[in-house]
């Protein structure tokens, strides 16, 4: 994720340029001349979003002066492999396009070091989620081709295969796949090896985080009563800021949604400024990131299976936070899924945002008040200028099913 402030007076021109990458609002041209996303073999999802925070006044309800952060341009990408390798591939295909886009940002020199400029403005997530760690775009493409070849073979030979017993039918399909592979029509590339450096870092993270937690346990137990009292005091006093979202804003967001089975979501807001809230947010995101890396890494986040990628990113010295995700279904069903299955988890993190519906003991209330929560979400949601999905028409459940088909043959 690269974030840069939009230069004064360049917003309208930037929005027009970004819109030129789309066939129509919400639908990108994959091979547009600025950033031809479709030529990037390892890219899953990408977006350009102008971070225009309409809720900057909300912090004044906490006795903190309003800060005018201005507009930021954010470029996000979810991809396979190392960052440097991806950026090299990205700029081989889109160097000129990125220079045209970032020319609308403060501090950018059109003929300068683009790669260095982008890396200097990279924002790492405080927490991130990947639906299926290790499943690459190459694997997805090959498994889609496998499924389609098997479906076509079954349509052509349906009567003969229907007369077979289950084992004979399976052996027939396995034999068909083997013949297609030998003919070079159906490659099924072995999984790429996990880089040893990544494996070591990930293993160390899996061990060190709980180890540090155990070391700090006595201090945590001593501080818990004080933190509990401070938190309950804040919960009773923190204001809800839940006006009805502007109808024009809601229509603009709706125009960008439901062009495919998957959608994008971006939301921006201020963190509550009190120390206890900042502490709870940091601990909550640390726990979320740990669970996403080591527990929920094969198809679901707790009981939610519709998210492909998600990230929580601090901005402006941790005073604001951006949440961005790629998910299946409509926004309404997405919110319902979270409310019904993991409302406590939403409260644990999002209740530390300014204006969130009242919670009790951190996990009760909040998102369980459906209409208040949905008004809060819509009010903080951002329009995404450009959004790319490398596997349109396929849900996360489809991708998991195709992997099982591959394993079955």
C-alpha positions in Angstrom: 0.0 0.0 0.0 1.4 3.3 -1.1 -0.1 6.5 0.3 0.7 10.1 -0.8 -1.0 13.5 -0.3 -2.8 14.9 -3.3 -1.3 18.2 -4.4 -3.5 21.3 -3.9 -5.8 22.0 -6.8 -5.2 18.6 -8.5 -8.0 16.6 -7.1 -10.5 17.0 -10.0 -7.8 16.2 -12.6 -6.7 13.1 -10.7 -10.2 11.8 -10.4 -10.7 12.3 -14.2 -7.5 10.4 -14.9 -8.4 7.5 -12.6 -11.9 7.3 -14.1 -10.3 6.9 -17.6 -9.0 3.4 -16.4 -12.6 2.2 -16.1 -15.1 0.9 -18.7 -17.8 2.4 -16.5 -17.9 3.3 -12.8 -17.0 0.2 -10.7 -15.7 -1.8 -13.7 -12.0 -1.5 -14.6 -10.5 -2.1 -18.1 -7.9 -4.8 -17.2 -5.6 -3.7 -20.0 -6.0 0.0 -19.7 -3.0 2.0 -20.9 -2.1 3.5 -17.5 -1.9 0.4 -15.4 -2.6 -2.8 -17.3 -3.4 -4.9 -14.3 -4.2 -7.9 -16.5 -0.6 -8.3 -17.5 0.6 -8.8 -13.9 0.5 -12.6 -13.5 0.9 -12.6 -9.7 -1.7 -9.9 -8.9 -5.0 -11.0 -7.2 -6.6 -7.6 -6.4 -5.7 -3.9 -6.7 -7.2 -0.5 -6.2 -6.7 3.2 -6.3 -8.7 5.1 -3.6 -8.7 8.8 -2.8 -8.8 9.0 1.0 -11.3 11.8 1.6 -12.4 11.6 5.2 -15.8 13.1 5.8 -15.7 12.5 9.5 -12.8 14.7 10.6 -15.0 16.8 12.8 -16.0 13.8 14.9 -12.9 13.9 17.1 -14.0 17.3 18.5 -16.6 15.3 20.6 -13.6 13.9 22.5 -12.2 17.3 23.3 -9.6 17.1 20.5 -9.2 19.8 17.9 -10.0 18.9 14.3 -7.1 18.3 12.0 -7.4 18.8 8.3 -5.3 16.0 6.8 -6.2 16.9 3.3 -6.7 14.3 0.6 -4.4 11.2 0.1 -4.2 8.9 -2.9 -3.8 5.2 -1.9 -2.7 2.4 -4.2 -3.2 -1.1 -2.8 -2.3 -4.5 -4.2 -2.6 -8.1 -3.0 -0.1 -10.3 -4.8 2.1 -13.4 -4.7 5.8 -13.3 -3.8 8.2 -10.7 -2.5 7.4 -6.9 -2.7 10.5 -6.0 -4.7 9.8 -8.6 -7.3 6.2 -7.4 -7.7 7.1 -3.8 -7.9 9.7 -4.5 -10.5 7.1 -6.3 -12.6 4.5 -3.6 -12.0 6.8 -0.8 -13.1 8.0 -2.7 -16.2 4.4 -2.6 -17.4 3.2 0.7 -15.9 6.1 3.0 -15.2 4.7 5.8 -17.4 1.2 5.3 -16.1 2.2 5.6 -12.5 4.3 8.7 -13.2 1.2 10.3 -14.7 -0.9 9.3 -11.7 1.5 10.3 -9.0 2.3 13.6 -10.8 -0.9 14.8 -9.0 0.7 14.1 -5.6 2.7 16.5 -3.5 6.5 16.0 -3.6 6.5 13.8 -6.7 9.1 14.6 -9.4 8.0 13.2 -12.8 11.5 12.2 -13.9 12.7 11.1 -10.5 13.2 7.6 -8.9 9.7 6.3 -9.0 10.5 3.0 -7.2 12.3 4.7 -4.4 9.4 7.3 -4.1 6.8 4.5 -3.8 8.8 2.5 -1.3 9.3 5.6 0.9 5.5 6.0 1.1 4.7 2.3 1.7 2.3 1.7 4.6 2.5 -1.7 6.3 -0.7 -3.1 7.8 -1.2 -3.4 11.5 -3.1 -6.5 10.7 -3.9 -8.4 7.5 -5.9 -11.4 6.4 -5.4 -13.8 3.5 -8.1 -16.3 2.7 -5.8 -19.1 1.7 -2.1 -18.5 2.4 0.1 -20.0 -0.3 -2.5 -20.3 -3.0 -1.0 -18.3 -5.9 -2.6 -16.9 -9.1 -0.9 -19.6 -11.1 -2.5 -22.2 -9.0 -5.9 -20.5 -9.3 -5.7 -20.3 -13.1 -4.6 -23.9 -13.4 -7.3 -25.2 -11.1 -10.0 -23.2 -13.0 -8.8 -24.8 -16.2 -8.8 -28.2 -14.6 -12.4 -27.8 -13.4 -13.5 -26.5 -16.8 -11.8 -29.4 -18.6 -13.5 -31.9 -16.3 -16.9 -30.3 -16.8 -16.5 -30.3 -20.6 -15.4 -33.9 -20.5 -18.4 -34.9 -18.4 -20.8 -33.0 -20.7 -19.4 -34.8 -23.7 -19.3 -38.3 -22.1 -22.2 -37.9 -19.7 -24.1 -41.0 -20.6 -21.1 -43.4 -20.5 -19.8 -42.0 -17.2 -23.3 -42.1 -15.7 -23.4 -45.8 -16.3 -20.2 -46.4 -14.3 -19.8 -47.1 -10.6 -18.3 -44.3 -8.5 -14.8 -45.8 -8.5 -14.7 -46.5 -12.2 -16.0 -43.0 -12.9 -13.3 -41.4 -10.8 -10.6 -43.5 -12.4 -11.9 -42.4 -15.8 -11.6 -38.8 -14.8 -8.2 -39.2 -13.4 -7.1 -41.0 -16.5 -8.5 -38.1 -18.6 -6.5 -35.5 -16.6 -3.3 -37.6 -16.9 -3.8 -37.7 -20.7 -4.4 -34.0 -20.9 -1.3 -33.3 -18.9 0.9 -35.5 -21.1 -0.5 -33.7 -24.1 0.5 -30.3 -22.5 -3.1 -29.0 -22.5 -3.6 -29.0 -18.8 -0.5 -28.0 -16.7 -0.7 -28.6 -13.0 2.4 -27.0 -11.6 3.7 -28.2 -8.2 3.3 -25.6 -5.4 6.2 -23.2 -5.1 8.5 -23.8 -2.1 8.0 -21.5 0.8 11.1 -19.2 1.0 13.1 -20.3 4.0 13.5 -16.7 5.2 9.8 -16.2 5.3 9.2 -19.5 7.0 11.7 -18.6 9.7 10.2 -15.2 10.3 6.7 -16.6 10.4 7.7 -19.4 12.8 9.5 -16.9 15.1 6.4 -14.7 15.1 4.2 -17.7 16.0 6.4 -18.5 19.0 7.5 -15.0 20.2 4.1 -13.3 20.4 2.6 -15.8 22.9 5.9 -16.0 24.7 6.0 -12.3 25.3 2.4 -12.4 26.3 3.3 -15.0 29.0 6.2 -12.9 30.2 3.9 -9.9 30.6 1.1 -11.8 32.1 1.8 -10.7 35.8 1.9 -7.1 34.7 -1.3 -7.6 32.7 -3.1 -9.1 35.7 -2.0 -6.3 37.9 -3.1 -3.6 35.4 -6.3 -5.3 34.3 -8.6 -3.9 37.1 -7.4 -0.3 36.4 -7.8 -0.8 32.6 -11.2 -2.3 33.1 -12.4 0.7 35.2 -11.0 3.2 32.7 -12.5 1.3 29.8 -16.0 1.1 31.4 -15.8 4.8 32.1 -15.0 5.6 28.5 -17.7 3.2 27.2 -20.4 5.1 29.2 -19.1 8.5 28.0 -18.0 7.9 24.5 -20.4 9.6 22.1 -22.2 7.8 19.3 -22.0 9.7 16.1 -24.6 8.1 13.8 -26.4 10.5 11.5 -28.0 9.1 8.5 -25.4 8.8 5.7 -25.8 11.3 2.9 -28.1 9.9 0.2 -25.9 11.0 -2.6 -22.9 9.3 -1.0 -24.8 6.1 -0.6 -25.9 6.2 -4.3 -22.3 6.8 -5.4 -21.1 3.8 -3.4 -24.0 1.6 -4.7 -23.1 2.5 -8.3 -19.6 0.9 -7.7 -20.9 -2.3 -6.2 -22.4 -5.6 -7.4 -20.9 -5.7 -10.9 -19.5 -9.1 -10.1 -19.8 -11.8 -7.4 -17.0 -10.0 -5.5 -16.8 -6.4 -4.2 -14.3 -4.0 -2.7 -14.7 -2.1 0.6 -12.7 0.8 2.0 -13.5 2.7 5.2 -11.5 5.4 7.0 -12.0 7.0 10.4 -10.3 8.4 13.5 -9.2 6.3 16.4 -10.5 7.4 19.8 -7.7 9.6 21.3 -7.7 8.3 24.9 -4.7 6.2 25.9 -6.8 3.3 27.1 -8.6 3.1 23.8 -5.3 3.3 21.8 -3.9 0.5 23.9 -7.0 -1.7 23.4 -6.9 -1.0 19.6 -3.2 -2.0 19.3 -3.7 -5.2 21.3 -6.8 -6.0 19.4 -5.1 -5.6 16.0 -2.1 -7.6 17.3 -4.3 -10.4 18.3 -6.2 -10.2 15.0 -3.1 -10.3 12.9 -1.7 -13.3 14.9 -4.9 -15.2 14.4 -5.0 -14.4 10.7 -1.4 -15.5 10.2 -1.4 -18.7 12.2 -5.0 -19.9 12.8 -7.4 -18.6 10.2 -5.3 -19.2 7.0 -7.3 -21.8 5.1 -10.6 -20.4 3.8 -12.2 -18.6 6.7 -11.8 -15.8 9.3 -13.5 -17.3 12.3 -16.9 -18.4 10.7 -16.7 -15.9 7.8 -15.6 -17.5 4.5 -16.4 -14.7 2.1 -13.3 -12.5 2.5 -10.4 -12.9 0.0 -8.0 -10.3 1.5 -8.4 -7.6 4.2 -6.0 -5.2 5.9 -6.1 -2.6 8.8 -3.6 0.2 8.3 -2.7 3.1 10.6 -2.3 6.6 9.1 -1.1 9.9 10.5 0.8 8.7 13.5 -1.9 6.1 14.4 -4.5 8.8 14.8 -6.6 7.4 11.9 -7.0 3.9 10.5 -8.0 2.5 7.1 -9.8 -0.8 6.6 -9.8 -2.3 3.1 -11.1 -5.7 2.0 -12.1 -7.7 -1.0 -15.2 -9.9 -0.4 -18.0 -12.0 -2.0 -21.6 -10.9 -2.1 -23.3 -7.6 -1.5 -22.2 -5.2 1.2 -25.5 -5.8 3.0 -24.8 -9.6 3.2 -21.2 -8.9 4.1 -22.2 -6.8 7.1 -24.9 -9.3 8.1 -22.3 -12.1 7.9 -20.1 -10.2 10.4 -22.9 -9.1 12.7 -24.3 -12.6 12.9 -21.1 -14.6 13.2 -18.5 -12.4 14.7 -20.1 -9.2 16.1 -17.9 -9.4 19.2 -14.8 -9.3 17.0 -16.1 -6.2 15.2 -16.7 -4.5 18.6 -13.2 -5.5 19.9 -11.5 -3.5 17.1 -14.0 -1.0 15.6 -15.4 0.2 19.0 -12.1 2.1 19.4 -13.1 4.2 16.4 -14.7 7.6 17.0 -18.5 7.6 16.9 -19.0 3.8 17.0 -22.3 2.5 18.5 -22.1 2.0 22.3 -20.5 -1.2 23.6 -20.6 -2.8 27.0 -17.5 -4.6 28.3 -15.9 -4.1 24.9 -17.7 -7.0 23.1 -21.5 -6.5 23.9 -23.7 -4.1 22.1 -22.1 -2.2 19.2 -22.4 -4.2 16.0 -25.3 -6.1 17.5 -27.4 -3.0 17.0 -27.7 -3.7 13.2 -29.1 -0.4 11.9 -26.7 1.8 14.0 -23.7 -0.3 12.9 -24.7 -0.2 9.2 -25.1 3.6 9.4 -21.7 3.9 10.9 -20.1 1.7 8.2 -21.8 3.6 5.3 -20.8 6.9 6.8 -17.1 5.9 6.9 -17.0 4.1 3.6 -15.0 5.5 0.8 -15.6 5.3 -3.0 -13.0 3.3 -4.8 -11.9 5.0 -8.0 -10.4 1.9 -9.6 -10.7 -1.7 -8.5 -9.2 -4.8 -10.2 -10.1 -8.5 -9.6 -7.9 -11.1 -11.3 -10.6 -13.9 -11.0 -14.0 -12.3 -11.8 -17.0 -14.6 -11.3 -15.2 -16.8 -8.7 -16.0 -16.7 -5.0 -13.6 -17.7 -2.3 -15.7 -20.9 -1.8 -15.3 -21.6 -5.6 -11.6 -21.3 -5.3 -11.5 -23.7 -2.3 -13.7 -26.2 -4.2 -11.4 -26.1 -7.2 -8.4 -26.8 -5.0 -10.3 -29.9 -3.6 -11.0 -31.0 -7.2 -7.3 -30.8 -7.9 -6.5 -32.8 -4.8 -9.0 -35.4 -5.8 -7.3 -36.2 -9.1 
